[in-house]
Amino acid sequence: MKLFTKLTAGLIVAILFSADVMAQKNFSKDADKAFNNQEYFNAIELYKKAFTKIKKKEEKANNIFKTAECYRMIGDNKQAEAWYTKAIKANYNDPKAKLYLANAKKAQEKYNEALIEYNNYKKDVPSDPRGEDGAKSCELAQKWKDNPTRYKVENMAQINSKDPDFCPTFADKKYNKIYFTSMRAGVTGGSIDGTIGENYSDIFETAMDKNGKWSTPASIGAPVNTKDNEGLTAMTKKGDMLFFTRCIVEKNEQTYNQLWYAPKKGNVWGDPVKMEFCNDSLKFASPTISNDGMTLIFSSNMPGGQGENDLWISTYDKKAKKWNTPTNLGTTINTPGNDVFPFLHDDGTLYFSSTGHLGMGGMDIFKAEKKGEGQWGNVTNMKYPINSAGDDFGIVFEGKKERGYLSSNREGTKGADDIWSFVLPPLLFTIEGVVTDCKFKEVIPGAVVKLVGSDGSSVEAKTDAAGYYKFAENGSNRYVNPNTSYVLTVTVANDVKTVQAPQGFLASSDKPKVTTVGLEEGKTFKNDFCLVPIERFIRFPDVLYNLGKADLEHPSNPRDSLNYLYQTLLDNPTFVIELSSHTDYRGSDAANQKLSEARAKSCVDYLISKGINPARLKAKGYGEKAPVEVKDADGKVMYTLTEAYINKTTKGKSKEEYEALMQKNRRTVFSVLSKDFVDPNAPKEEPKTAPTTPKTEEEEEE
């Protein structure tokens, strides 16, 4: 990654080699000098020229390793792998060659080969955790690649060039304009940077039109851009202040990145000012600014850090009108490696790139939860495809939306580094099913299926001609949300009938539950319903009574049976019913009539005590006058449990069999008298209605 070399070159490592062999008069000395000045691109050719004149094996091995280091520093992992391999074969004695070879292989997604090299390094240097961590990262990387997250990542071909383009920043409140760093043709400096063999960098801008097309990127010009390196920007939410990184180029001198800011004056940027806490002998780069403009986080190698480059934080003192002395974000965030490219999300989450936390390749993007003022923790890897085997960095989000841009040199990159867009598609859940007649198995058109969510949502859908209903995504409407639990109910209007059920249907007491809590993939839930047709008399679980009694104290607990009826009335709030009781034929007609009326009244009284409106209930006793009719599957009466039939059937049989048939007549049933009851105290609901068949995306656009 060429960016990581130059604009963070101050940022990244300046490895100082021991000048143990400088016998070659010009090339070796010049190569080391170029390397120490971070001119890695120039140093490569000098080391190669010096190699042809070296005689001793040890000196040759040292030269090869230095060449490999140059390729590593300019982000050419393929060449770095080749030259580290040569150094090891040449018996270069520093185990770091194995570690860096492993890193180069991992950055090319050669996880199995890299795993071997990490284990080799671990054997040589068991005290260094980088061997063990590298091996673990290879295993994790392959696992994450095989099980990607739902993010979708695409190359921003409209913006990217054949040169490095990276680190976008939103430049307006509408998120239609971005600034980014580029080394493309047309930069202000116009010279070639000896560090990486590319142009010096400038800050460019591009805007998106109403059709979603990006304009041709153009330099934002002076006074921000100069002949030196500028980039790695951050913009205040108001758009009135631009923070950026500048590396002033001085011939034959080692220079470091510094943080600068420029105020907005009308439609142009004013003269940049260097941040007061910056020090020319230290590195400061890649700023991010909080929404209120009061907190700045950046990368630096200031003393007191954990590794090569750490994340630091500074807050603005309004009273003193200056930025406070930066403090380190600590070991939870920072590692012995490089922790760079921070981004503060609108929700307070801190995103950054690191080579020290376990990752997939070079740099990976991580996120950390805000724990308090100036404190973050619970660092987690963003995994594949946000991260890749390459270097992934410079992520920005479009406000609180799960989309934005990042920078990467992964496979498919057009230049050395490219800008990529990312988006987290919504989890799509569907609930569907068919409503049928429980008895006759016919489909029921016009049934109303209601979906009530734990998030307070309420939506209804009617079944179509095939009895089918569906809750799904429909344009901007989403009816089934992630991390939500739902309850489904089904009812029918009074005019919903079928040929086999001309009286209509009872609402279903079945209330299935569906939950999307914890699901990380979309899913279709299927829930079919069947509804009981309304007939002349509807039987429910037997209500039993003690002999000659009308109370509900039978050992079978008749209240359990009545609770079924209670639920039916709740499910069908417009129904008015007649609740009728029957007796067997023992006793006089008058006594049985009175007893059946008393039993029906006991049932009604119980339902009223449960809260059912008395206006919905009518008690009626039929005595022994209506014995049970037993019908076949087609509804044809086969026999009736009259006195004569029971005596004939149970003649010569046990008393228990006789009592079992007698019990069938001692029953309580209900019938629907009307379906238009309106409870004046019922709360009014106006649920959102889902269309029977959701529109397609094409239909939505029309």
Secondary structure as GFF3:
##gff-version 3
##sequence-region A 1 702
A	DSSP	alpha_helix	2	5	.	.	.	ID=ss1
A	DSSP	alpha_helix	27	36	.	.	.	ID=ss2
A	DSSP	alpha_helix	40	51	.	.	.	ID=ss3
A	DSSP	alpha_helix	57	73	.	.	.	ID=ss4
A	DSSP	alpha_helix	77	89	.	.	.	ID=ss5
A	DSSP	alpha_helix	96	106	.	.	.	ID=ss6
A	DSSP	alpha_helix	111	124	.	.	.	ID=ss7
A	DSSP	alpha_helix	129	146	.	.	.	ID=ss8
A	DSSP	beta_strand	152	155	.	.	.	ID=ss9
A	DSSP	beta_strand	165	170	.	.	.	ID=ss10
A	DSSP	beta_strand	177	182	.	.	.	ID=ss11
A	DSSP	beta_strand	192	193	.	.	.	ID=ss12
A	DSSP	beta_strand	198	199	.	.	.	ID=ss13
A	DSSP	beta_strand	202	207	.	.	.	ID=ss14
A	DSSP	beta_strand	218	219	.	.	.	ID=ss15
A	DSSP	beta_strand	229	235	.	.	.	ID=ss16
A	DSSP	beta_strand	241	247	.	.	.	ID=ss17
A	DSSP	beta_strand	258	265	.	.	.	ID=ss18
A	DSSP	beta_strand	268	269	.	.	.	ID=ss19
A	DSSP	beta_strand	273	274	.	.	.	ID=ss20
A	DSSP	beta_strand	284	289	.	.	.	ID=ss21
A	DSSP	beta_strand	295	300	.	.	.	ID=ss22
A	DSSP	beta_strand	310	317	.	.	.	ID=ss23
A	DSSP	beta_strand	322	323	.	.	.	ID=ss24
A	DSSP	beta_strand	327	328	.	.	.	ID=ss25
A	DSSP	beta_strand	339	344	.	.	.	ID=ss26
A	DSSP	beta_strand	350	354	.	.	.	ID=ss27
A	DSSP	beta_strand	364	372	.	.	.	ID=ss28
A	DSSP	beta_strand	375	381	.	.	.	ID=ss29
A	DSSP	beta_strand	392	397	.	.	.	ID=ss30
A	DSSP	beta_strand	403	408	.	.	.	ID=ss31
A	DSSP	beta_strand	418	423	.	.	.	ID=ss32
A	DSSP	beta_strand	429	437	.	.	.	ID=ss33
A	DSSP	beta_strand	448	453	.	.	.	ID=ss34
A	DSSP	beta_strand	458	462	.	.	.	ID=ss35
A	DSSP	beta_strand	468	471	.	.	.	ID=ss36
A	DSSP	beta_strand	485	491	.	.	.	ID=ss37
A	DSSP	beta_strand	513	515	.	.	.	ID=ss38
A	DSSP	beta_strand	523	526	.	.	.	ID=ss39
A	DSSP	beta_strand	529	531	.	.	.	ID=ss40
A	DSSP	beta_strand	538	539	.	.	.	ID=ss41
A	DSSP	alpha_helix	558	571	.	.	.	ID=ss42
A	DSSP	beta_strand	576	581	.	.	.	ID=ss43
A	DSSP	alpha_helix	589	609	.	.	.	ID=ss44
A	DSSP	three_ten_helix	614	616	.	.	.	ID=ss45
A	DSSP	beta_strand	617	621	.	.	.	ID=ss46
A	DSSP	beta_strand	629	631	.	.	.	ID=ss47
A	DSSP	beta_strand	637	640	.	.	.	ID=ss48
A	DSSP	alpha_helix	643	650	.	.	.	ID=ss49
A	DSSP	alpha_helix	655	665	.	.	.	ID=ss50
A	DSSP	beta_strand	668	674	.	.	.	ID=ss51
A	DSSP	beta_strand	688	689	.	.	.	ID=ss52
A	DSSP	alpha_helix	697	701	.	.	.	ID=ss53
###
